[in-house]
Amino acid sequence: MASAVAQKSSGAPPRAPGKPRRRTGATPRRLPYLLIAPAGLLMLGFIAYPMLSVFYYSLQNYNATKPWRNGFAGLDNFTKIFTDDPLFWDSLVFSGKWVVTEVSLQLALGLGLALIVNQTFVGRAIARALVFSPWAVSGVLTTTIWLLLYNPSTGVGRYLADAGIGTYGSSVLSDTGTVFWAAVLAELWRGVPFFAILILADLQSIPGDLYEAASVDGANRFRQFVHITLPHLKDAIILSTLLRAVWEFNNVDLLLTLTEGGPAGVTTTLPLYVAVTGFEAHDFGYATALTTVAFVILLFCSILYLRLSKFGGDDK
């Protein structure tokens, strides 16, 4: 009787006799974890199993063309990498040169483009579309475009020779003195929009009141850029450079289809060396050992870079 009176006075609908009372309260704490558990297990399987397989095969002699030599090798593959493989060191040095050059130039050009398309002018939407469009092009298609441009018979080299610059029939991709910068230019065309997109998105989050206050205080555009724009772009620049450095280190498609690591192996990165060792020489045990070394190098450099750059620090 008392409960019925309480329900009536509170305005709640009467509960049917014999019907169990519905539990009210907070959602159980374990429910979110149970809901994401299937996706988490699938991701763990797709990520953990390949990584463990790589570590396992790096300790094996596994060559598809010499099955009689297959078996446990221990640390022999790693010993060979560091003591008896000059190609490893050459490819590692070139990988560092490639990453530093590409990321530095892409960051500088991407920042400049982002600052330009962030301004208000007629045709800004078209300009943004043109700036960002190369990012949608695949690596193989990018290579095809630049192979046509570098073709000594029908490409830019022919027209330069007509103008008295260079000689007919010479290709920048076959000359050890020009092939590096030819590959860098092709990758710049594809990689600069990545920085432009991320930096532009962060530029649009900077309050305009800060620039107005700085103008009132007499700060010119350069001082506004140094003291307002760059501090706000710090985390975006750190994150984008880290991601791009990892991607450029693992760059295989463009260099493989553009130069095939040549001429004379001068454009062979470590991942490209891994691909050639695994898929052409069929030495999968040694290729996975190289992959393991590359993974450790990337992990160490990434952690060190984040530590030194103080990513996520509140410097604004």
WOGI-V568066 format. One record per residue. N is the residue number from 1. PHI is phi in whole degrees, -180 to 180 (* if undefined). PSI is psi in whole degrees, -180 to 180 (NA if undefined). OMEGA is omega as a letter, one per 40 degrees, with the letter a starting at -180 (* if undefined). Layout:
((N:PHI:PSI:OMEGA) (N:PHI:PSI:OMEGA))
//
This chain:
((1:*:-46:a) (2:-65:-39:a) (3:-67:-37:i) (4:-65:-42:i) (5:-64:-39:a) (6:-66:-40:i) (7:-65:-40:a) (8:-66:-41:a) (9:-70:-30:a) (10:-85:-10:i) (11:87:2:a) (12:-78:147:i) (13:-67:146:a) (14:-67:144:i) (15:-88:135:a) (16:-66:144:a) (17:-63:137:i) (18:82:-9:i) (19:-82:128:a) (20:-66:145:i) (21:-72:131:i) (22:-73:135:a) (23:-72:134:i) (24:-118:152:i) (25:142:-170:a) (26:-72:152:i) (27:-64:137:i) (28:-53:141:a) (29:-66:-27:a) (30:-83:-14:a) (31:-60:-46:i) (32:-58:-39:a) (33:-68:-36:i) (34:-67:-34:a) (35:-70:-36:a) (36:-92:-4:a) (37:-59:-45:i) (38:-59:-45:i) (39:-65:-39:i) (40:-64:-40:i) (41:-67:-39:i) (42:-64:-44:i) (43:-64:-40:i) (44:-62:-41:i) (45:-66:-42:a) (46:-75:-21:a) (47:-102:-48:a) (48:-69:-43:a) (49:-63:-47:i) (50:-61:-37:i) (51:-66:-44:i) (52:-66:-35:i) (53:-65:-41:i) (54:-62:-47:i) (55:-63:-36:i) (56:-68:-49:a) (57:-71:-20:i) (58:-68:-17:i) (59:-98:10:a) (60:-118:154:i) (61:-91:107:a) (62:-136:93:i) (63:-122:120:a) (64:-65:-25:a) (65:-89:-11:i) (66:-133:67:a) (67:-65:-23:a) (68:-70:-14:i) (69:-99:-2:a) (70:-68:146:i) (71:155:-178:a) (72:-68:131:a) (73:-115:-12:a) (74:67:-130:a) (75:-98:16:a) (76:-62:-40:i) (77:-62:-41:a) (78:-72:-35:i) (79:-63:-41:i) (80:-65:-38:a) (81:-61:-47:a) (82:-89:-15:a) (83:-121:-20:a) (84:-141:36:i) (85:-145:87:i) (86:-65:-26:i) (87:-65:-32:i) (88:-62:-48:a) (89:-68:-38:i) (90:-64:-44:a) (91:-69:-34:i) (92:-68:-42:i) (93:-63:-44:i) (94:-66:-36:i) (95:-61:-43:i) (96:-63:-43:i) (97:-63:-43:a) (98:-63:-46:a) (99:-65:-48:a) (100:-62:-44:a) (101:-65:-49:a) (102:-65:-50:a) (103:-65:-41:a) (104:-64:-49:a) (105:-69:-40:i) (106:-65:-39:i) (107:-64:-47:a) (108:-63:-48:a) (109:-70:-39:i) (110:-65:-39:i) (111:-64:-43:i) (112:-62:-44:i) (113:-65:-40:i) (114:-63:-40:i) (115:-66:-34:a) (116:-71:-51:a) (117:-75:-7:i) (118:-81:-15:i) (119:-79:162:i) (120:-94:120:i) (121:-157:165:a) (122:-69:131:a) (123:82:22:a) (124:-64:-38:a) (125:-62:-41:i) (126:-67:-41:i) (127:-62:-41:i) (128:-65:-41:i) (129:-62:-41:i) (130:-68:-36:a) (131:-69:-40:a) (132:-87:-16:a) (133:-62:-37:i) (134:-61:-24:a) (135:-68:-23:a) (136:-85:-5:a) (137:-90:134:a) (138:-70:163:a) (139:-64:-41:a) (140:-66:-42:i) (141:-66:-38:i) (142:-60:-43:i) (143:-62:-42:i) (144:-60:-43:i) (145:-61:-47:a) (146:-76:-27:i) (147:-64:-38:i) (148:-67:-39:i) (149:-68:-36:a) (150:-89:-1:a) (151:-61:125:a) (152:-68:-17:a) (153:-97:-37:a) (154:-122:-4:a) (155:-92:-160:a) (156:-65:-32:a) (157:-60:-35:i) (158:-65:-43:a) (159:-71:-32:i) (160:-67:-38:i) (161:-66:-36:i) (162:-62:-31:i) (163:-87:2:i) (164:91:9:i) (165:-106:115:a) (166:83:-174:a) (167:-123:157:i) (168:-71:143:i) (169:82:-4:a) (170:-86:140:a) (171:-119:133:i) (172:-69:-19:a) (173:-83:-14:i) (174:-104:1:a) (175:-106:123:a) (176:-64:-20:i) (177:-84:-18:a) (178:-120:-13:a) (179:-65:-35:a) (180:-62:-49:a) (181:-72:-27:i) (182:-66:-43:i) (183:-68:-38:i) (184:-62:-43:a) (185:-63:-41:i) (186:-65:-41:i) (187:-73:-30:i) (188:-61:-42:a) (189:-58:-35:a) (190:-88:-31:a) (191:-92:-26:a) (192:-60:-42:i) (193:-58:-28:i) (194:-60:-48:i) (195:-68:-39:a) (196:-62:-40:a) (197:-66:-50:a) (198:-66:-43:a) (199:-70:-38:i) (200:-62:-41:i) (201:-61:-38:i) (202:-77:-31:i) (203:-61:-38:a) (204:-72:-10:i) (205:-94:-4:i) (206:-79:125:i) (207:-62:135:i) (208:-70:-20:i) (209:-63:-30:a) (210:-65:-42:i) (211:-69:-37:i) (212:-65:-42:i) (213:-66:-39:i) (214:-66:-37:i) (215:-65:-39:i) (216:-63:-36:i) (217:-79:-2:i) (218:94:12:i) (219:-78:131:i) (220:-81:-178:a) (221:-63:-38:a) (222:-65:-45:i) (223:-67:-36:i) (224:-64:-39:i) (225:-65:-42:a) (226:-73:-42:a) (227:-98:-13:a) (228:-119:-55:a) (229:-68:-53:a) (230:-61:-45:i) (231:-60:-36:i) (232:-74:-25:a) (233:-90:1:a) (234:-55:-55:a) (235:-65:-38:i) (236:-65:-39:i) (237:-69:-43:i) (238:-62:-47:a) (239:-66:-44:a) (240:-67:-40:i) (241:-68:-37:i) (242:-66:-48:i) (243:-61:-45:a) (244:-69:-34:i) (245:-64:-42:i) (246:-64:-43:a) (247:-67:-40:i) (248:-69:-35:i) (249:-62:-38:a) (250:-90:12:a) (251:-66:120:i) (252:-125:-43:a) (253:-61:-48:a) (254:-69:-48:a) (255:-68:-35:i) (256:-66:-43:a) (257:-86:-21:a) (258:-89:-48:a) (259:-122:-15:a) (260:56:30:i) (261:82:-4:a) (262:-101:-171:e) (263:-76:147:i) (264:59:28:i) (265:73:15:a) (266:-77:-13:i) (267:-118:33:i) (268:-95:113:i) (269:-84:169:a) (270:-62:-46:i) (271:-62:-35:i) (272:-67:-38:i) (273:-63:-39:i) (274:-62:-45:a) (275:-62:-43:i) (276:-66:-41:i) (277:-64:-40:a) (278:-80:-47:a) (279:-96:-18:i) (280:-104:-46:i) (281:-86:-13:i) (282:61:23:i) (283:-95:80:a) (284:-73:-30:i) (285:-63:-47:i) (286:-70:-36:i) (287:-64:-41:i) (288:-70:-31:i) (289:-66:-42:i) (290:-62:-39:i) (291:-64:-41:i) (292:-63:-43:i) (293:-63:-43:i) (294:-63:-40:i) (295:-62:-45:a) (296:-64:-41:i) (297:-63:-46:i) (298:-64:-43:a) (299:-62:-45:a) (300:-64:-47:a) (301:-65:-37:i) (302:-66:-46:i) (303:-63:-44:i) (304:-63:-42:a) (305:-64:-43:i) (306:-66:-36:i) (307:-66:-48:a) (308:-69:-35:a) (309:-84:-10:a) (310:54:52:a) (311:-61:133:a) (312:89:-4:i) (313:-71:149:a) (314:-91:87:i) (315:-106:6:a) (316:-82:NA:*))
//
